[in-house]
Amino acid sequence: MRAGDFLDQVLLADGGRRPYAWSADGLPAGLSFRTWGSVFGVLADASHDGSLVSLTVRDRRGNSAAREVPLQVEAEGTAALHSGLTELADEEYAVYREPAALGGLEFCLIPGGLFFVGYHPSDEREQYLLELHRAGYRIDPQLAVQEFPSASVHVDGFLMQRYEVTQAQFAAFVRATGHRPAGGAPGENRANHPAVGVSFEDAVAYCRYKTEHAAQAGLDLTYRLPTNWEWEKASKGPASGSPDDPHGAARLYPWGDTWGNGMLHDLNCQAAGTVEVNSYPGAQGPFGVFDLGGNVAEWIDGGQIESGTVYQHIRGASWRRAGQRYALTFFFGAELVEPAIYQDDLGFRCVLELSGRAAPQQAFVPLGGKDPFVDGRGERQYVGSFQMARFAVTNQEFAEFRPDHRYDARRAAHPVTGISHRDAMDFCRWKTEHDGRSFWLPTRAEWERACRGVQGRRYPWGTEYSKYRCNSLESGWGRTVAVWDLWEGATPEGVYNLCGNTFEWTREGEALGGSWCSTCKAFGAEPYQSASVDQDGRDDVGFRCVTY
């Protein structure tokens, strides 16, 4: 793991006599131990690299098993250097450059950890948004609180391109691949202007080319578009201090709470086009990223589905857009854009994933037993002892059962979708034969017991809904995410994504829980309405197994 990244280490407890009891010794500050056998949390620094955590599990007869787990902690700057990047001398920001053979792009380090997502109100901010609303910018404190509620969420560390992709850089990609030019070849003295006239599909193709080019050079670098959360964290900074600080981590603009003309290149400049990407050093974000507020709006890896069509989000102001509204750090989603469209004020930048983070293990969480739970009708129910998979079945897992299953390699850890109820049952039968113990789809009662717990939670994580804890229509991902993402929305017992990402098949043939293209505030709470889906499935329905 890297400093600031989420750690989740499970000790599997096979055999023995339930109930099991887990304990841990030697945990450094920042990590805690959950009753379902997981070390859970975030380390603030790399000083504990190599230290041991002792995990112990005991059954009711006193039998025990133990494992010492070494912590492998890697500082984020070191991770960047191991990827073949060179750290640049900068007194204020952590900046890295890729090898010249790849283009020599500069990237700013965005450390892993919490940040303040959404709109965090204060008296001064509310007054400012009211003034914007009266001036015709169509945003006010009430809208901000409803559409962009305040929260703190965790984002893994990454590197964000310091400047928007330029015309010269995109032209080099076009020459190497024969791809469609970005609104024509670079004009005179415009090589260092941002590339415009690029569609979402063009931007994804550029990132794919950069990843393949790096692999040919022997470098483990993954280029992609930033997610909404990554873009927002790069604009705000880490969650430290008070969110009321006008220059802190919940700021309204990348430079603070105070608007000022001349801070960015937007509609107020009355310009007839873009400027060079390094023209506004005073408007850098807290990590040193330029033009998060202006010059061109930017494609984001996120979106929303409407009437069966997936639209993409864009973020930031541009030379055609008013920065007072569009440069707000929390503001997005007001305009849904078709992926194939291209405009003269719309560009993009890349992020680099930091390699080296191991995926959490699949495991089965002990549930049920003698304790009743309260169902959605308020009635006490009993289910026998069972163990539920922490994660939904992934594309990679399903391909082990069905080798002809085709999927995008970048989504190997995403939940498998588009399969029938019969396919899900057949997977469980195959797994039973393969592993030598019985696997099934969960019954509705078992699924509800996992979701509600003994106390009768409304949502898997508690009583209050949060679009930041699940992958829902209103969350703005516009696609599935990896099955171990959004860990803050896991149940206290350790089952992930029971609300959102995909609906999940039950043994009775229902599909419960909500998905990335449904409103999970309703589907993720009792009485757990089943999706209107036939037994052949659809692209937002997956499944997970239980065992006994």
Secondary structure, DSSP 8 states (H G I E B T S, - for coil): -BTTSEEEEE----SS-SS-EEEEE---TTEEEETTTEEEEE-SSSTTTT-EEEEEEE-TTS-EEEEEEE---B-HHHHHHHTT-EE---SSS-EEE--GGGT--EEEEE-SEEEEES----HHHHHHHHHHHHTT-S--HHHHHHHS--EEEEE--EEEESS--BHHHHHHHHHHH----SSSS--TT-TTSB--S--HHHHHHHHHHHHHHHHHTT---EEE---HHHHHHHHH--S-S-TT-TTSTT-SBTTBS---TTSS-SGGG--SS---TTS-GGG--TTS---SSSSSEEEEEEEEEETTEEEEEEES--TTS-HHHHT-TT---SS-B-TT---TTEE---EEE----------EEEE-SSS-EE-TTS-EE----EEEESS--BHHHHHHH-TT----GGGTTSB--S--HHHHHHHHHHHHHHHSS-EE---HHHHHHHHHTTTT-SBTTBSS--TTSS--GGGT--S---TT--GGGS-TTS---SSSSSEEE-TTS-EES--TTS-HHHHTSTT----S--TT--TTEE---EE-
